[in-house]
Amino acid sequence: MDAGQATGPRRRAYIGSFTSAGGPGVLVAEVDDGSGALTVVGGADDVRDPSYLALAPDGRTLYAVSERSEGAVAAYRVTGDKPELTGPPVAVGDGPTHLSLFAGHVLTADYGSGSVTAVRLRPDGTLAAPASGTLRHAGAGTGLRGRRKPRAHQVVPEPSGRRFLAVDLGTDSVRVCALRDGVPVAHHETALRPDSGPRHLALHPGGPDGSYVYVLNELSPTVTVCRWNAPDGPLEPLGETPVLSHAPEADAYPSGLAVSPDGRFVWTATRGTDVLSVLAVEGDGLRLVTTVDCGGHWPRALTYAAGTLYVANERSGDVTWFTVDPHTGLPVRAGSIEVPAASCVVLGTL
């Protein structure tokens, strides 16, 4: 290639980790276009426990929670190999576990305080302090595990940009929410089965089945399929599908899920049993096809992109990737890199 010839877009992976458990903070990796393989090229360790990440649509700004009792959200410029903080982190609730971009704000799911916090974004993508508003969840789970207080675990925008979904493990429910003058407000709350412990969800990618939402339950290894008259109506639970073929011999805690872009498959990860599950979408339900080894120990999150499934294995300290058969949905292990206390993988392009 001539020295003056422009290169094409570069695919990047951003990996979060728990610094309190020996993790490196935020890592930056190049993604091989052909194989999906990762090669670490840089990183930053100036935010404690950046356990979950979200990327701006233009790929130039990365947002990270600091999953600590004094929870915070930070913004990085990622135009080079070393992420650069754009300013001091902004305080949010206790123990934020997830974040997303919505209507000119960053939203965080604050597990410890059972809340959703909104932080306004300036036009250049930096964070405006202080937080613009907080929604504190109310209620408690009342199943066999006893009363549990609110534990917000995830916030997911829906495609129209009018509503977002807040998943609460402690109240066994999902809330349909919006922003009003920068303050999160709940419009509907859908109760799921007591003791299910909803952790994360994913939306069907569109088409005639675009109203389906798949909710992964941490306290029972299942996925609840919901119909949703988006964006204004509540969710309607239709049924649960196991993600394991038999009762586990050890504790099993589902963690993350992903849906194929064509809407034919759902993949989930389960800690303890350390497996990935392949589920086929069949009408308004799911069918468990098989499970495969996750390639490590304690898979905390998984991400799908361009035919490759990436798994952040927290306790074995690695990110493992799998090539996915587009016809069967079956993942085949293709490689891994060492990342102590890995917690999530986010893909983007520069």
N, C-alpha and C positions, 0 to 999 in steps of 0.2 A: 504494500500500500504506500502511495506517495505521502510524504510528510505533510502536505497541505490538504490531503483528502480527508473529508469529514467521516467520522465513524458513525455507525447507526446507534439507536437507543441501546443502553445497557440495562440488562435485567439485574435487579438487586434483591437481596434478602436481608431483612433486619431482624435480629434475634434478641429477645429479651431474656433476662435471667435474674436470679436472686443473689445479690451481692452478699447478703447476710449468710448465705450458704456456700460462699466461695465462687459465685458467678462473676463473670467479667463485666457485667453491666449490659450495655447495648453493643452488639457486634454487627458489622457490615460485611456481607459476603457477596461476591459475584456469582451469578447463576449461569451455568453453561446452557446455551440455547438448545443444544441437541439432547443432552442427557438429564438436565435439571440439577446436575451436581453443584455443590456449593464450595467456594473457596473464600476463606476469610481474608479480607483486605484491610480492615480497620475496626475502630470501635471507640467507645467512650465510657468512662466509669464514674462520671460526676453526679449521677443520680442514684440514690440507694434503691435497691430492689425494683428496677423497672420491669415488672412482671408482665405487663401487657402494653402493646404498641398499636398505633394507628397512623396511617400515612395520608397526607393531604392528596387530593386528586391530581395535582400537578407533579407529585413525586418529590418535591423539594423540601417539605417540612414533615418531620416525624414527631408524633406526640407519644409520651410515655407516662403511665401512672407510676407513682412511688408507693408500693404496697406496704405501707408502714402505719402504725397507729396515728402518727401525725401525717396523714395522707396528703399527697400533692400530685399535680400534673405538670409536666415539663414539655417544652417545645424545642426541637433541634432543627438546624439547617443541615441537610444531608446531601449537599451538592458535591461534596468531596468524600474521601474515604474515612475521615474522622468527623463524626457528628459534632456540631457546635451549638451549645445552648444559646438561645436567642434572648434569654433573660432569666431571672430567678424563677424557680417553680412556684406555682400558685396553690395555696392550700385548698383542699377539698375535704371530704369526709374521712372517716376512720377506715383504713385498710382497703383502698380502692383496688378492685380486681379486674376491671375492664373499662374501656373507654371507646367512644366513637365520635364522629363528626356529624353535627346535625344543625341545620338552620343557622349557620354562622357562629356556632358554639362548639366547644368540646363538652361532652357529657361523660361523667364517670359513674360507675356502679360501686358504691361504697359498702363493702361487705360488713365491716365492723360496726358501722353506725346504721346500717339498713336504710340507706338513702341514695338518691340520685342527685348529683351536683352538676350545674351548668356553669361554664366559664366562657365568656365572650371572646371571640377572635377578632383581632384588628384586621384591616384589609391586607396587611402584609403577612398574615398567618401567625403573628405572635399573640401571646396570651395577655388579656387585659385583667389585671387584678383590681379588687378581689372577685371571688366567684359571684355571678349575677343572681343565683338562686339555688335553693335546695328543696327537694321533695323528700320528706321522711315517710317511709312506709309504716303502716300500722297493721296490727294483727299478729297472729302467731299460728304455727302449725300445731295441730291438736291430735295427732295420731298416736300410735303405740310408743313413739319416741318421746312423748310428752310435749308440753308447750315449748315452742321455739320462737325466739324473737326474730324480727325481720332481718334478712341477710341478702341484700341486693347483690346480684352476682354478674349481671350482664345488661348492657343497653344496646339495642339494635334498631337503627332507622329503617323505615319501610320506604320503598322506592319513590313514592310521590313526594317525600319530604315533608308531609303534613303530620305524621305521627311517628313515635318510636315505641318499642316494646321494652319493658323492664322486667327482667326475670328475678324472682325472689325465692331463694332456696328455703328460707326460714318460714315463710308464710304459705308455701306450696301454691304459689300463684304467679300469674303473668299480668302485668298492667299495661294497658294501652294509654300512652301519654302524649302530651304536646308541650310546647314552650309558649308561655304567655308573658310577654315583656321580659324575657330572659329567665323566667322562673318555670321549672318543670311542674306540670300539673297532670293528674291522673284523670282519665275519662271513663275507663272501664277497668275492672279487675276480674280476671277469670280464675276461679278456684280449680286446681287440679287435685288428683287423688291425695288424701292425707298421707304423709310420710313419703311421697314420691321424691321430694327435694329437687325441684327443677333448677338446673344449673346454667345451661346454655341452650340457645335455639338457633334455628336457621330457617329462612323462608325458601319456599319453592321458587325457582328462578323465573317463572312466568308462564305465559300461555294459558290454556284453559284451566290448568291446575294451579295458577298463581296465587290462589287464596289459601293454600295450605302452609302451615307452620309446623315444624318438627321440633319438639321440646325434649332435650336430653335430661334424664333424671339421675341425679347423683346418689340418692339414698335408696333407690331401687334401680337395678340395671335395665332400664327400659327407655323407649322413646314414645312420648305421647304425640299423636297426630291430631292437629287442630285445624278446623276450617275457620277462615277469617274473612269476614266481609270488610276488607280493608278499604279505606283506612279508619273508618269511623265506628265500626261495630266491635263488639267483644269477640274473643276467641270462643270457638265451640269445640270442646274435646270430643274426639270421635272414638278413640281407643288407644291402647298401649301395645307396643311390640317389644319383646325381650331383645336385648343386644347380645346375650350369651345363650348358647345352646343348651346349657344345663346349669343347675344351681352351683355357684362357685364354691370351691372348698375353702377358699380364703376370702377375706373382705374384698369387695369389688366396688369401685367408685368411678362410674363414668365421668368423663371430664370434658371432652370436646367433640364437635361434630362438624361435618362439611357435606354439602350437597353438590353433585356434579352439575356442570353448566347446562346440560341437556335435561336435567330433572329426573334422570332414570335411577340414580343411586344416591344413597346416604351412607356416609362412613362415620363411625364413632370410635372413640378411644376409651378404654377402661383401665384405670389404675388398679393395682393389686393382682388381677389376672394378667395384666400387661398384654392386652390384645387389641387389635383393630377389628371392628365388625363391618361387614358389607351387608347392606340392606337394599333390596330392590323396591322401587316405588311401584305399587300396583293399585291403580285407582285411587281411592281415598284411604289407602292403608300402606303398610310396609311389610316386607317378608325378609326374615333373616336368611341370608344366603350362606355365609360362612364367617369364620374368624381366622385371623392370622396373627402371628407374633409381631409385637410392635417394634422389635429390633433393639429394645433396651428395657429399662425399668422405670415405671411410674410415668406413663405418657400423659402430660398435662394438657397439651393442645395439639391440634392438627390443622393443616392448611392445604388446600388444593389449588394448583395452578398449572395450566398447560400440560396436562397429562401426568403430573407428578404430585404425590401426596407427601407432605413434610410433617414429621412428628417430633415434637420437643419432649424428649425423655428426661424428666427432671432429676431423678435420683441416680440414674446411670450416667448422667452428664453428657448427653449427646443430642444432636439433631440427625435423625435418620430419614432418608427419602426412599420412596417407593414409586416404581413405574406402574401406572394403572392401565389395565387392559380396557379399552373403550367399549368393548362388547360385553364383557362379563362384570366389569367393575372391580376385578380382583387386583389387589396391590402386590407387587413383587419387589422385595428389598433390592435396592440398587447401590446404596452407599451411605456413609455417615461421616460427620465431623465431631470432634470433641468440643462440647460447650458445657462446662460445669453448671449445674443447677438451671438448665435451660427451661424456659417457661412458655415462649411463644415464638412464632415465625410469621412475619408479614412480608409480602412480595410487592415489588414495585418496579418502575422503569425510570431511568434517567436519560 
